[in-house]
Structure formats: structure tokens, C-alpha cells
Amino acid sequence: MKVEKKVMGNLTKCYSIAPLRYKGKDHILVAAEKIDRCLLFDINGNLEDTIWTEPGGVMTMVQVPDTDGQFLATHKFYSPNDSKEAKIVIVTPDQKKGWEVRTLADLPFVHRFHIMERNGTNYLIACTLKSGHEFKDDWSSPGKVYAAVLPEDLSGFDEDHQIRLEVIKDGMLKNHGFYKVEDCGLQTSIISSDSGVYQFIPPEQPSGSWEIRQLINTAASDAVLVDFDEDGEKELAVISPFHGDKISIWKKKDGEYKEVYVYDGPAEFNHAIFGGMLYGKPALVIGHRQGERNLLAFTYDPLRASYEVQILDRDCGPANVYKYTKDGKEILISTNHGIDEIAMYTLTP
């Protein structure tokens, strides 16, 4: 693939990315890991608005379904060592007041979350990296996974009226990775921790229970399912261990995932991850934040029966990536955390 790069802007410790449908048009949200702004761009990479100037600490942003520009976001998760005051907030555009921010749930150490739909019901699923913290690098209290039915109308929630979250899994040490994946016609969550990679499936009805499957028991930082060889069954792409330097791909054989590929290049502090289609080919994009700090794209060559890798950008330190298609062109947005740069990469075959 050929790569054309455009710098959309600069934001100190830029981190989170999310699509936002607002005023009938597609937009891109970008927010900072530390105390800094949340920015709204059009899909051409032009800055349109500043959503807030602080507090930052934004790990995740997700649009509320069937709304005009309303979204949920994490606030005040500044690092694994500074996130006791983390929460999920509701952000709503207001023509008179600008962007209104209200608390949905105080949830210390909340790192990733998403909204999953099944049979017409929306569910909020949220992951805490840990559950307590007394000193630097304290991992003595493993994280948890929480869930709740998300009402269509969120206007009744604020600091004094918060959504009630239920623990659906605990004991999740270094509960870092989250990826929303459609699998067998269902919206599912791929969640990674030191005890392995899990797939969470919403209940058929609100009164039911979440189905939780352990895919592998290898310590992992992030993972995604992608059908690289297009045989109808998805492979599991994994970053391991926590913020680790290993990129591997696992294929299901006799009902169990087996490791079939390991990237042999240097890739310290792997973090950004995307799994999906790039110009008709299943692909994996990984960015790492230390060492060479590259943005990498992996695809499978069926003729050679081997995985191939292309370096899309060098020395940029990506934290997260997001892909969309515009006018027939495939575009990656990357928060290049290592150089405080928000970048747009237009890919052509």
C-alpha cells in the first residue's frame, strides 16, 4: 500500500479517537490522556470545535446510538498510577451552552468501555484496569468488568443520579485491552488481561446473563479477531504481555487457538490496534510507543501461506488508531502519542 500522511493537528499526549455522527455528518473525536483538550474534526481532518479544555484523562469515547452528537467518555484516567477519580461522563451538544458534560458513573480506574446491542437492547460494558491503588505500580487489586442496560434517554443521570453497574467478572489483573467485534452476527467484546483473552457476549434479554468465553490463557494487553486467511473462521491477533513487545496471531485448531505467527521485528510497548479490512484484504494495524515507535500493517498472503508486514510510519509512537472509508479511499487516524501529533494516513493499493 502507498501511504499519504497529513498532520491534522497537535495535542499533548493525544490518545483517544472515536467517530461521531453530528448534524448529519461524520466527524472524528480526539482527546488527550493528560489534562488537555477534546477536539472535533471533520472527516477531511479539519478542526471544527473544542469539546472541552480539561480535565482530560480520556481512554475511551463512544457515541450513544441513535443520537445527534451525544457520546460517552472516560475522564480523569491519567495513568495506571493516577486514576482513582476516573469516571464515565455523558457529553451532549447544546446549541446555547456548547457541550454539556454530566456524570454517568464514578468508576475508579475505568479504562475501556463500549455500548453493545442485542435484540434491541443497548448494554454498557466497562472495564477497570485495577480495583484499588495504594502506591506507585500497585497491582494488588485486580480489575473487573461491569455491565448495565443503557437506557435510551440519559437525561436523568448526573453526579447525584448515576447508572447502576453490575460486576460480571472480577479477578482481571491488568485489565487493559478492549475491542468490539461482530462475531456470528452478534456484537461481542474482546477483553484482555494477565489471565488471558476473553470474549463477552451480551444476554439475549436484559434479565439474562452475559456469556463469557476464555479464548486463550496467555497474558495479553490487547487482542482482536480477524479472518486473515478468509476461511470463514477468525484468527486471534494478540499483543502480549501488558504493554508488551510481542505481536502474535493465533488460529483455531481442533477447537483451540494455537499460535501460528510471531512478528520478529522490534516492537516495544505495543499499544494501538485495529483489525478489519484494508482495500479488500483482512488486516491488522499495530502501533508501538517505545523503541522505533512504528505504525505497522499485517496482512496474509494466501499464495505464500505467510503473514506480511508493512511499516506505514516511523518514529511516531501511536497510542490508538481508527479506520474509515471516504470517497472510496481508506483512511487511518492515529494519535501519535510519542510526538503529540494527530495524523491522517490515506492508503492506496
Summary of the structure (lengths in Angstrom):
residues: 349
radius of gyration: 19.1
end to end distance: 4.5
largest distance: 59.8
contacts: 1221
relative contact order: 0.13
helix: 1%
strand: 60%
